[in-house]
Amino acid sequence: MADLAAKAALKNSETPLLVPYSDCKATIGSYIRDLMHKRWDTQISSTCSLTYCQSNTRCVEKRGVAVCVEDHSISNALELRCATDSECPADSMFVCFTETCKCKPGFSFNPASDSCVRRCNRYGVGFTMYEGLAISGHNDRRIDGKTAKECFKMCMSEKTFTCITYEYELEDGVCQLSKTGYLDAYFFQRESGEQGWIFAVRNCL
Protein backbone atom coordinates (compact mmCIF):
# COMPACT_ATOMS: atom_id res chain seq x y z
CA MET A 1 0.00 0.00 0.00
CA ALA A 2 2.84 2.38 0.80
CA ASP A 3 4.36 1.86 -2.65
CA LEU A 4 1.01 2.53 -4.34
CA ALA A 5 0.54 5.71 -2.28
CA ALA A 6 4.01 6.90 -3.19
CA LYS A 7 3.43 6.27 -6.89
CA ALA A 8 0.15 8.16 -6.75
CA ALA A 9 1.80 11.09 -5.01
CA LEU A 10 4.52 11.24 -7.63
CA LYS A 11 1.96 11.06 -10.44
CA ASN A 12 -0.10 13.92 -9.00
CA SER A 13 2.88 16.07 -8.05
CA GLU A 14 2.94 19.48 -9.77
CA THR A 15 6.75 19.70 -9.56
CA PRO A 16 8.51 17.08 -11.64
CA LEU A 17 11.51 15.42 -10.07
CA LEU A 18 13.32 15.18 -13.42
CA VAL A 19 13.68 17.97 -15.97
CA PRO A 20 15.43 18.09 -19.33
CA TYR A 21 19.18 18.88 -19.08
CA SER A 22 18.82 22.06 -21.17
CA ASP A 23 16.21 23.44 -18.75
CA CYS A 24 18.36 22.55 -15.76
CA LYS A 25 21.42 24.23 -17.30
CA ALA A 26 19.46 27.41 -18.02
CA THR A 27 18.08 27.50 -14.47
CA ILE A 28 21.51 27.06 -12.89
CA GLY A 29 23.01 29.71 -15.19
CA SER A 30 20.28 32.16 -14.27
CA TYR A 31 20.83 31.47 -10.57
CA ILE A 32 24.57 32.08 -10.85
CA ARG A 33 24.06 35.35 -12.74
CA ASP A 34 21.60 36.54 -10.11
CA LEU A 35 24.04 35.61 -7.36
CA MET A 36 26.93 37.45 -9.01
CA HIS A 37 24.75 40.47 -9.69
CA LYS A 38 23.78 40.62 -6.03
CA ARG A 39 27.44 40.29 -5.05
CA TRP A 40 28.53 43.14 -7.30
CA ASP A 41 25.64 45.26 -6.13
CA THR A 42 27.10 45.14 -2.62
CA GLN A 43 28.98 48.38 -3.06
CA ILE A 44 28.50 50.10 0.25
CA SER A 45 29.90 48.87 3.54
CA SER A 46 32.03 50.13 6.39
CA THR A 47 35.33 48.74 5.06
CA CYS A 48 36.72 47.52 1.75
CA SER A 49 37.33 44.08 3.26
CA LEU A 50 33.53 43.61 3.31
CA THR A 51 32.88 45.12 -0.11
CA TYR A 52 32.95 43.34 -3.47
CA CYS A 53 33.54 45.31 -6.66
CA GLN A 54 33.43 44.48 -10.36
CA SER A 55 36.68 43.80 -12.16
CA ASN A 56 36.75 47.28 -13.72
CA THR A 57 36.26 49.03 -10.37
CA ARG A 58 38.09 49.18 -7.08
CA CYS A 59 37.11 49.87 -3.51
CA VAL A 60 37.98 53.08 -1.70
CA GLU A 61 36.97 54.25 1.76
CA LYS A 62 35.51 57.74 1.99
CA ARG A 63 34.39 59.24 5.28
CA GLY A 64 34.01 55.81 6.86
CA VAL A 65 32.06 54.31 3.95
CA ALA A 66 33.53 51.87 1.41
CA VAL A 67 32.39 52.43 -2.18
CA CYS A 68 33.29 51.02 -5.59
CA VAL A 69 34.74 53.56 -8.00
CA GLU A 70 35.91 53.30 -11.59
CA ASP A 71 39.45 52.00 -11.78
CA HIS A 72 42.14 54.06 -13.47
CA SER A 73 45.44 52.90 -14.83
CA ILE A 74 48.35 54.39 -12.95
CA SER A 75 49.43 56.50 -15.91
CA ASN A 76 45.95 58.04 -16.09
CA ALA A 77 45.81 58.52 -12.34
CA LEU A 78 49.00 60.57 -12.18
CA GLU A 79 47.85 64.10 -11.36
CA LEU A 80 44.28 62.85 -10.77
CA ARG A 81 42.33 65.01 -8.30
CA CYS A 82 41.92 63.36 -4.90
CA ALA A 83 41.02 63.92 -1.27
CA THR A 84 42.74 60.92 0.34
CA ASP A 85 45.50 58.45 -0.54
CA SER A 86 42.90 55.71 -1.09
CA GLU A 87 41.61 57.56 -4.18
CA CYS A 88 45.00 57.18 -5.87
CA PRO A 89 46.30 53.97 -7.52
CA ALA A 90 46.78 50.93 -5.32
CA ASP A 91 50.54 51.22 -5.84
CA SER A 92 51.74 52.09 -2.32
CA MET A 93 54.16 54.68 -3.71
CA PHE A 94 51.30 56.99 -4.75
CA VAL A 95 49.96 59.60 -2.32
CA CYS A 96 47.41 62.37 -2.44
CA PHE A 97 49.57 65.49 -2.28
CA THR A 98 47.83 68.88 -2.27
CA GLU A 99 44.66 67.18 -3.58
CA THR A 100 46.50 65.54 -6.48
CA CYS A 101 47.75 61.96 -6.96
CA LYS A 102 51.54 61.96 -7.20
CA CYS A 103 54.43 59.66 -6.47
CA LYS A 104 55.67 59.93 -2.90
CA PRO A 105 58.26 62.71 -2.63
CA GLY A 106 61.61 61.16 -3.48
CA PHE A 107 60.18 58.77 -6.09
CA SER A 108 60.06 59.36 -9.84
CA PHE A 109 57.24 58.32 -12.12
CA ASN A 110 58.27 55.67 -14.66
CA PRO A 111 55.87 55.72 -17.65
CA ALA A 112 57.37 52.49 -19.02
CA SER A 113 56.15 50.49 -16.01
CA ASP A 114 53.35 52.84 -14.86
CA SER A 115 54.89 52.94 -11.41
CA CYS A 116 56.82 55.08 -8.98
CA VAL A 117 60.51 54.16 -8.68
CA ARG A 118 63.33 55.21 -6.43
CA ARG A 119 65.79 55.65 -9.31
CA CYS A 120 65.56 55.96 -13.08
CA ASN A 121 67.90 54.22 -15.49
CA ARG A 122 67.37 57.18 -17.78
CA TYR A 123 65.66 60.45 -16.95
CA GLY A 124 63.11 62.03 -19.25
CA VAL A 125 61.83 65.55 -19.79
CA GLY A 126 58.84 65.39 -17.44
CA PHE A 127 58.73 66.61 -13.86
CA THR A 128 56.34 66.18 -10.95
CA MET A 129 55.82 69.39 -8.97
CA TYR A 130 55.46 69.53 -5.18
CA GLU A 131 54.40 72.80 -3.61
CA GLY A 132 56.14 73.72 -0.38
CA LEU A 133 58.91 71.09 -0.40
CA ALA A 134 62.66 71.70 -0.49
CA ILE A 135 65.95 70.14 0.57
CA SER A 136 68.70 72.13 2.26
CA GLY A 137 72.44 71.75 1.74
CA HIS A 138 72.25 70.18 -1.71
CA ASN A 139 72.12 73.08 -4.16
CA ASP A 140 74.64 72.26 -6.88
CA ARG A 141 73.85 75.38 -8.86
CA ARG A 142 71.89 78.52 -8.07
CA ILE A 143 70.69 81.10 -10.58
CA ASP A 144 68.65 84.17 -9.61
CA GLY A 145 66.05 86.12 -11.53
CA LYS A 146 64.73 83.29 -13.68
CA THR A 147 61.22 82.33 -14.72
CA ALA A 148 59.83 78.89 -13.92
CA LYS A 149 60.22 77.87 -17.57
CA GLU A 150 63.85 79.05 -17.63
CA CYS A 151 64.59 77.10 -14.46
CA PHE A 152 63.12 73.97 -16.05
CA LYS A 153 65.25 74.44 -19.18
CA MET A 154 68.39 74.98 -17.13
CA CYS A 155 67.86 71.71 -15.28
CA MET A 156 67.35 69.89 -18.57
CA SER A 157 70.45 71.40 -20.20
CA GLU A 158 72.81 71.05 -17.23
CA LYS A 159 76.01 69.28 -18.38
CA THR A 160 78.22 69.12 -15.30
CA PHE A 161 75.85 66.81 -13.38
CA THR A 162 72.54 65.00 -13.89
CA CYS A 163 69.90 67.40 -12.64
CA ILE A 164 67.13 65.29 -11.11
CA THR A 165 65.48 67.92 -8.89
CA TYR A 166 65.19 71.66 -8.82
CA GLU A 167 63.67 74.21 -6.49
CA TYR A 168 62.05 77.38 -7.73
CA GLU A 169 61.11 80.37 -5.62
CA LEU A 170 58.12 82.13 -7.14
CA GLU A 171 58.58 85.69 -5.85
CA ASP A 172 62.25 86.37 -6.65
CA GLY A 173 62.81 83.77 -9.37
CA VAL A 174 65.47 81.83 -7.49
CA CYS A 175 66.35 78.62 -9.34
CA GLN A 176 68.36 75.93 -7.53
CA LEU A 177 69.45 72.80 -9.40
CA SER A 178 70.48 69.56 -7.72
CA LYS A 179 71.65 66.03 -8.46
CA THR A 180 70.12 64.95 -5.14
CA GLY A 181 66.67 63.47 -4.67
CA TYR A 182 64.34 64.26 -1.78
CA LEU A 183 65.04 60.96 0.02
CA ASP A 184 68.78 61.18 -0.67
CA ALA A 185 68.98 64.08 1.76
CA TYR A 186 69.14 63.49 5.50
CA PHE A 187 65.79 63.58 7.27
CA PHE A 188 66.52 66.92 8.91
CA GLN A 189 67.37 68.42 5.49
CA ARG A 190 63.97 67.58 4.01
CA GLU A 191 61.84 70.67 4.35
CA SER A 192 58.09 71.08 3.95
CA GLY A 193 55.65 73.94 4.27
CA GLU A 194 58.00 76.29 2.41
CA GLN A 195 55.61 78.98 1.18
CA GLY A 196 56.26 80.19 -2.37
CA TRP A 197 58.62 77.32 -3.28
CA ILE A 198 58.12 74.62 -5.89
CA PHE A 199 60.11 71.38 -5.69
CA ALA A 200 60.36 69.56 -9.02
CA VAL A 201 61.27 65.86 -9.28
CA ARG A 202 62.39 64.57 -12.67
CA ASN A 203 60.51 61.57 -14.05
CA CYS A 204 61.94 58.64 -15.98
CA LEU A 205 62.23 58.41 -19.73
matplotlib code that plots the C-alpha trace (Angstrom):
import matplotlib.pyplot as plt

x = [0.0, 2.8, 4.4, 1.0, 0.5, 4.0, 3.4, 0.2, 1.8, 4.5, 2.0, -0.1, 2.9, 2.9, 6.7, 8.5, 11.5, 13.3, 13.7, 15.4, 19.2, 18.8, 16.2, 18.4, 21.4, 19.5, 18.1, 21.5, 23.0, 20.3, 20.8, 24.6, 24.1, 21.6, 24.0, 26.9, 24.8, 23.8, 27.4, 28.5, 25.6, 27.1, 29.0, 28.5, 29.9, 32.0, 35.3, 36.7, 37.3, 33.5, 32.9, 33.0, 33.5, 33.4, 36.7, 36.8, 36.3, 38.1, 37.1, 38.0, 37.0, 35.5, 34.4, 34.0, 32.1, 33.5, 32.4, 33.3, 34.7, 35.9, 39.5, 42.1, 45.4, 48.4, 49.4, 45.9, 45.8, 49.0, 47.8, 44.3, 42.3, 41.9, 41.0, 42.7, 45.5, 42.9, 41.6, 45.0, 46.3, 46.8, 50.5, 51.7, 54.2, 51.3, 50.0, 47.4, 49.6, 47.8, 44.7, 46.5, 47.7, 51.5, 54.4, 55.7, 58.3, 61.6, 60.2, 60.1, 57.2, 58.3, 55.9, 57.4, 56.1, 53.4, 54.9, 56.8, 60.5, 63.3, 65.8, 65.6, 67.9, 67.4, 65.7, 63.1, 61.8, 58.8, 58.7, 56.3, 55.8, 55.5, 54.4, 56.1, 58.9, 62.7, 65.9, 68.7, 72.4, 72.3, 72.1, 74.6, 73.8, 71.9, 70.7, 68.6, 66.1, 64.7, 61.2, 59.8, 60.2, 63.9, 64.6, 63.1, 65.2, 68.4, 67.9, 67.4, 70.4, 72.8, 76.0, 78.2, 75.9, 72.5, 69.9, 67.1, 65.5, 65.2, 63.7, 62.1, 61.1, 58.1, 58.6, 62.2, 62.8, 65.5, 66.4, 68.4, 69.5, 70.5, 71.7, 70.1, 66.7, 64.3, 65.0, 68.8, 69.0, 69.1, 65.8, 66.5, 67.4, 64.0, 61.8, 58.1, 55.7, 58.0, 55.6, 56.3, 58.6, 58.1, 60.1, 60.4, 61.3, 62.4, 60.5, 61.9, 62.2]
y = [0.0, 2.4, 1.9, 2.5, 5.7, 6.9, 6.3, 8.2, 11.1, 11.2, 11.1, 13.9, 16.1, 19.5, 19.7, 17.1, 15.4, 15.2, 18.0, 18.1, 18.9, 22.1, 23.4, 22.5, 24.2, 27.4, 27.5, 27.1, 29.7, 32.2, 31.5, 32.1, 35.3, 36.5, 35.6, 37.4, 40.5, 40.6, 40.3, 43.1, 45.3, 45.1, 48.4, 50.1, 48.9, 50.1, 48.7, 47.5, 44.1, 43.6, 45.1, 43.3, 45.3, 44.5, 43.8, 47.3, 49.0, 49.2, 49.9, 53.1, 54.3, 57.7, 59.2, 55.8, 54.3, 51.9, 52.4, 51.0, 53.6, 53.3, 52.0, 54.1, 52.9, 54.4, 56.5, 58.0, 58.5, 60.6, 64.1, 62.9, 65.0, 63.4, 63.9, 60.9, 58.5, 55.7, 57.6, 57.2, 54.0, 50.9, 51.2, 52.1, 54.7, 57.0, 59.6, 62.4, 65.5, 68.9, 67.2, 65.5, 62.0, 62.0, 59.7, 59.9, 62.7, 61.2, 58.8, 59.4, 58.3, 55.7, 55.7, 52.5, 50.5, 52.8, 52.9, 55.1, 54.2, 55.2, 55.6, 56.0, 54.2, 57.2, 60.5, 62.0, 65.6, 65.4, 66.6, 66.2, 69.4, 69.5, 72.8, 73.7, 71.1, 71.7, 70.1, 72.1, 71.8, 70.2, 73.1, 72.3, 75.4, 78.5, 81.1, 84.2, 86.1, 83.3, 82.3, 78.9, 77.9, 79.0, 77.1, 74.0, 74.4, 75.0, 71.7, 69.9, 71.4, 71.0, 69.3, 69.1, 66.8, 65.0, 67.4, 65.3, 67.9, 71.7, 74.2, 77.4, 80.4, 82.1, 85.7, 86.4, 83.8, 81.8, 78.6, 75.9, 72.8, 69.6, 66.0, 65.0, 63.5, 64.3, 61.0, 61.2, 64.1, 63.5, 63.6, 66.9, 68.4, 67.6, 70.7, 71.1, 73.9, 76.3, 79.0, 80.2, 77.3, 74.6, 71.4, 69.6, 65.9, 64.6, 61.6, 58.6, 58.4]
z = [0.0, 0.8, -2.6, -4.3, -2.3, -3.2, -6.9, -6.7, -5.0, -7.6, -10.4, -9.0, -8.1, -9.8, -9.6, -11.6, -10.1, -13.4, -16.0, -19.3, -19.1, -21.2, -18.7, -15.8, -17.3, -18.0, -14.5, -12.9, -15.2, -14.3, -10.6, -10.8, -12.7, -10.1, -7.4, -9.0, -9.7, -6.0, -5.1, -7.3, -6.1, -2.6, -3.1, 0.3, 3.5, 6.4, 5.1, 1.7, 3.3, 3.3, -0.1, -3.5, -6.7, -10.4, -12.2, -13.7, -10.4, -7.1, -3.5, -1.7, 1.8, 2.0, 5.3, 6.9, 3.9, 1.4, -2.2, -5.6, -8.0, -11.6, -11.8, -13.5, -14.8, -13.0, -15.9, -16.1, -12.3, -12.2, -11.4, -10.8, -8.3, -4.9, -1.3, 0.3, -0.5, -1.1, -4.2, -5.9, -7.5, -5.3, -5.8, -2.3, -3.7, -4.7, -2.3, -2.4, -2.3, -2.3, -3.6, -6.5, -7.0, -7.2, -6.5, -2.9, -2.6, -3.5, -6.1, -9.8, -12.1, -14.7, -17.6, -19.0, -16.0, -14.9, -11.4, -9.0, -8.7, -6.4, -9.3, -13.1, -15.5, -17.8, -17.0, -19.2, -19.8, -17.4, -13.9, -11.0, -9.0, -5.2, -3.6, -0.4, -0.4, -0.5, 0.6, 2.3, 1.7, -1.7, -4.2, -6.9, -8.9, -8.1, -10.6, -9.6, -11.5, -13.7, -14.7, -13.9, -17.6, -17.6, -14.5, -16.0, -19.2, -17.1, -15.3, -18.6, -20.2, -17.2, -18.4, -15.3, -13.4, -13.9, -12.6, -11.1, -8.9, -8.8, -6.5, -7.7, -5.6, -7.1, -5.8, -6.7, -9.4, -7.5, -9.3, -7.5, -9.4, -7.7, -8.5, -5.1, -4.7, -1.8, 0.0, -0.7, 1.8, 5.5, 7.3, 8.9, 5.5, 4.0, 4.4, 4.0, 4.3, 2.4, 1.2, -2.4, -3.3, -5.9, -5.7, -9.0, -9.3, -12.7, -14.1, -16.0, -19.7]

ax = plt.figure().add_subplot(projection="3d")
ax.plot(x, y, z, "-o")
ax.set_aspect("equal")
plt.show()
